[in-house]
Amino acid sequence: MATPARVVPRLTSLSPGAGCACKLPLAKLEAVFAAMGTIEPASGDLLVGALEGDDAAVLRLDGDRALVLTTDFFTPIVDDPEDWGAIAAANAMSDVYAMGGRPLFAVNLAAWPADGLPLEMLATVLRGGARVAAAAGCLVAGGHTIDDPVPKYGLAVVGMADPDRLITIDRAAPGDRLILTKPLGTGVIATAIKRATVPHGVLRAAVESMTQLNAGAGEAALAAGVRAGTDVTGFGLLGHLHRMLSASGVAARLDAGQVPLLPGAADLAADGFVSGGTRANIARMSEVVVVDGEVTPEVIVLLHDAQTSGGLLLAVAPGAKAGLLGDLTARGLSAAEVGEVVTGPAGRISVRTAGAARWA
C-alpha cells in the first residue's frame, strides 16, 4: 500500500491575522510602555534608547563610531519560504539604514512547528535571509530557534554609524521636502495573498520591492546631508510621518497624488483586502490627519497601509532635494517627493490632491 503524500499547508495559512507583518498597534505599544513605569531618556553614550521611539537603539563607542542595534521578525506573508526569509532579512536591516548606518552582523530568530512543517523548509527560509544579508555585506552568525505552532522568522542586527551623522525622527524642520523611496501597497497585497489568488505580476512586484535593501537610499540620504527620516513599516506612511513630525514639533502637507503605489495595490484596496493593522492605523490617525479635497477611499487606505520592508521617508532641505532625488533615481529607486514639512500643530498632517496617484 502506497504511503499517502504529505500535504504541506500554505505558509500564509499558518499566519494569524490578515496576512501582513504588522507591528503591535501604536496605542497598545504606548500602553505597554506606560505600564512599565518610568523609562529614562537616552544619556551619555546611549544616544538613542526606548524613550526616543526611533527606529533602532544607538550606542556611541567613540567620536567616530556608534553601534546601531535592532531586531524584527514576523509570521509568513508570502508562500515561498525563500522569499519570506529574504523579505524578513531586508526588513530587519532596514532600521539600521534608516538611522544612517550599515549592518555589520546579525543572528537568526526563528520559531518553527517541528512536527507541522518540514525542517528543510526552515532551511530554505534561512537561506533566503542569508542571501539578502550577504548582499548587504552583513554576516549572519548563528541564532536561536524555538518550537512554535506558528512559524516566525527575522534577525537581530548590529550596525555601525557615524554618531555625528545619525538620521533620527526628531530633526525635521519647516521647509524640508518629504521624499519616499519605495512605493506603497505591500500590506494589501500580503492580505490578498492569504485570502485570494493574486496575479503573478502583482506578487512579483511586491516581493521585489520588499526584498530590495534600503542601503542605496541610506547612502544617498547621508550624501545629501539628511538628518531626519524613518523607514515605513507597520504604522503606514501616515503613521510613521506622524511620529517624525510629533518628535520634531512640526506639521506636514502630503500630496496624495505624488505617492508611488505598487502595481495592483489600489485595485486590491478597493476590493477590501485591508489588514487589521491597517484598520488600526486608520483609527489611530483619524484625529491628526485632515483630508483637503477629494482623495479616493483606496488611496486613503494605502496611505495608512501597514507596510513590510517599506522604503525610507526622508526630510531633506529644499536646496538638497534635487541632488537627493537625482541620486536615488540613478540608483534605480522609485523615489518621489510626496510633501513638505510646515509650521503647525505637532504631528498634524494635511493630505491634499494635486494630481492622480502615481504608479511605480
N, C-alpha and C positions, 0 to 999 in steps of 0.2 A: 504494500500500500504506500503510495507516494505521500511524503510529508507535505502538508499544506504550506504554501508560500507565506512568509511572514509579511504582514501588512504594516508598513511604517506610516504613521499618520503624518499629515502635513505639519510642518513645523509651526506655522502660524496658528493652527488649530489648538496648539498647546499653550498659546499665549493668552492670558486673561485680558479682559477689556476688549477694546475695539481695534486692536492691532497696531497701535502706534507706540513708540518708545517715549511715553510722556513722563515728565518729571512729576513728583508729588505736587499737587496744586499749591500755588503760592500761598493762599490763605492758610492751608493746613501746615505748610512748612513754617510759616510765621508763628503759628500756634505751638508747634514743636519747640521752636527757639524760646518762646515766651515761657513754656513750661519748664525749660531747663534753668531758668533763673538768669542772673546777671552774666553776660558774656563780655569779657574785657575787649576793648578795641586793640588793634594791632599796635605794637610799640617796639622800640629798639630795633633789632634786626628782623623781626617779623613785620614785613611791610604790608602784607595783605592777609587777613585772617577771616574767621567766620562772620564777624560782625559787619565787615565791609560788604559782604554779599556779592563779591566779584566772581569771576569765572574759575579762579584757582587760588590756592594759597601761595604766598611768595615769601621766602626767607633769604635775606641778604647774607652772602658768605664774606664778601669784602667789597671794596669800592667798585669793582668791575664785574662781579658775578653775583647772581641771585638764583636760587633754586625755585622752580615752579612745580607745585605738586597738585595733582588732580586725579580723579577716578570717575568712571562712568561704566554702567553695564545695564543691559535690558533684555527682555524676552524677545523671541523672534518676530521680525516684522516682514520678512520675506521667506519663501520656502526653500530657496537654495542655501544650503548650510555654509558654503564658502562665501557667498555674497553677504550673508548675515555676519560672519566673522569679520569680513573686510569693512563693512559698514560700522560695526561696533568699534573696531580699532580706530578708524578715521574719526569717529565721533568722540572717542575718549581723548585723542590727541588734540582735538580742536581747541580745547580750553587753553592749552599751552600756547598755541598760535595766537589766540585771542588776546593774550597778555603780552604779546610781543616776544615770545620765547621760541625755542626749538626743542623738541623732545630728545632726550638722551637715552633713556632705557625705561622698560615697563615690565610688569608682571601680569600674567593672565588671571582673571577672576571668572570662574565658571561654576555653574550649577547644572547638574545633569541627572536625568532619571535613569539610573544604571540598569534597571530592569525594563524600561519602557522604550528606549531608543538605542540603536547600536553605538558602541563606543567608536566605531570607525567614523560615524557621522560627527562626533565630537572632534575627532582628529581633523576632519575637513573644516570644521568651524575654526579651530586653532590655526590651521594652515592659511585660511583666508585672513585672519588677523595678523599673522606673521608676515604675510606678503605685503600688506599695506604698511606695517611698521617698518619693514625693510626699505620700502620706497621712501619713507620719511627719515631714514638713517637712524632709526630708533631700535635698539637691541631689546629683544624680549627674553628675559632671564627667568624662566620658570613661572611659578604662580601657585594658585590654590584652587582645588575643585571639591565641591561637596555633592552629595547625593540629594537630589531635589526633584519632585514630580514635575516642576515647571522649569524648563531649560532657560538659562540666563548666561550671558557672556559679555565681557568687557575687559578693560585694562585699568590698572593703576599706573600712572605715568609720572615720571620725573623729568623735568626740562630745565633748561638754562636760559637766563635772560640778563640783559644789562639793567641794573637797578635804576639807572638814570634815564632809561628809555622805555619804561614799562607803559603798556597800554592798559588803562583802567576805566571803570564805568563812571567815575566821578569828575571827569575833566572836560566834558562837553561845554562849549561856550556859545552864546548868541552869535549868529552869523555862520557858524560851522555848517557845512553841507553834509548830508547823510548819504553814505554810499553803501549799497548792499552788493555782496559779491557772489551770491548764488540765488537762483530762482526759488520761489516758494511752492509748496504743494506736496511735500513728502508725506505729511500726515494723512491727507485724504486718500492718497494713493495707497499707503500702507493699510488703511482701513478697508479700502475696496478690495485689496488683495485677499484679506481674510474673509470678506463677505461675498465676493463675486469674482468673476473672471475679468482680469484687466488686460487690455490689448498689449501685445508684446512690446511694441514701440514705446508705450507709456511706461511700462515696467522698467525697460532697459534705461530710459532717460532718467528715471528716478534713481535707479541703482548707480548709474554713472555719476550722478550728482552727489549722492550720499557717500560714495567711496572716494570722491575727489578730495584730496587733502587741502586744508586751508593754509598750507605752507607758503604758496606763492602770494596769497592775499596778505598774510602776515608780513612777509618780506617787503611787499610793496607799501604797506602801511608804515612800516618803520622808515623806509626810504623817503616817504612823503612827510615825515615828522608827525604822524598821527599820535595823539596822546590819549584819546578817548575812543573806546569801542567795546564790543562784546561779540560773542557768537550767537546765532539764532537757533535755539533748540526748542525745548518743550513748552516754554511760555509763549511761543509765537513771536512774530516780528513786533507786534504792538506791545506785547508783554515785556520783551527784552528792551525795547526802546523806552518804555515807561520806567523801567528800573534804572537805566542810564540817566534819563532826564531827572528823575527824583534824586538820585545821588549827586547830580550836578547842580540842582536848584534851578532848572530851566524847563522850557516847554518846547514843542516842535510842531511844525506843519508837515504833513506827509501827503505826497501826491500819489494817490492810488493808481492813477493811470500810468505811472512810470515803474511800478513794482514788477519785476520779471516773474513769470509763472512757468512752472513745468508744463510740458505738453499734456493735455488731457485733464489737468488738475481742476480747472474751472467747471468742466462738464461733470466730473465726479462729485465736486462740491454741490453743484446744482441738483444732482441725483440723490443727495442726502448722505453721502459717505463721510460723516463727520464724527470724529472720535470723541469720547468722553472728556479727554484732556482739552480738546479744542473748545468744547461747550463750556468747560470750566473757565477757560481763558476769556471767552466772550462775557460770561457773567462777571468775572473779576474786573474786567476793564471797562464795564459799562458806565461807570461814574467818572472816568478820566478821558474817555475818547468821545470827541464831538465830530459828527459827520457833517461837513459843509457841502451840500449839494447831493446829487443822486449818485450813489455807489451801489452796484448790483449786489444782491444778497450773497452770491457765491464769492465775490471779491472780498466782502466783509469777512466771510468765513476764512478765506485764505490769509488775510492779514492777521488773523488770530490762530491760524493753523499750527498745531503742535508739531514742530519740525524734528527730524532726526538728522544729525550731521549736516546742519544748515551752514550757510555762509557767515561771513563776518559782517557786522553792521558797524561802520566806521564814521566818526565825526571828524571832518577834515576842514582846515582853514580854507576860506574861499580861494586864496592865492595858490594853494597847493592842489586844488581839486582837479584841474586839467591834467597835471602830471600824474596824479594817482590813477585817474580813470584810464589814461593812456597806458600806464604800466600794467594795470590789471587786464586791460583788453589785449595787450601784447602777450600776456601770459595765458591767453585763451579762456579767461573767466567771463561769466555773464554779469559783468558789473554794471550798475546803474545808479544814477543819482536819484534818490527817492524822496528827498525832502530837505528841510533845513531846521536848525536849532534856533529858537526865538526866545525873547524875554517873555515870561508869563508864569502862571502858577506851576510850581514844580511838578513834573510828571504829566502835565496835560498835553494831549495830542489832538490836533485838528486834522481830520482826514478830508482832503479835497479831491476834486476830479478835474484835472486839467486835460485829460485825454483817456483813451481806452487803455485797458490793461495791456502791458507789453509781454509778448511771449518770448521765452528764452530760446 
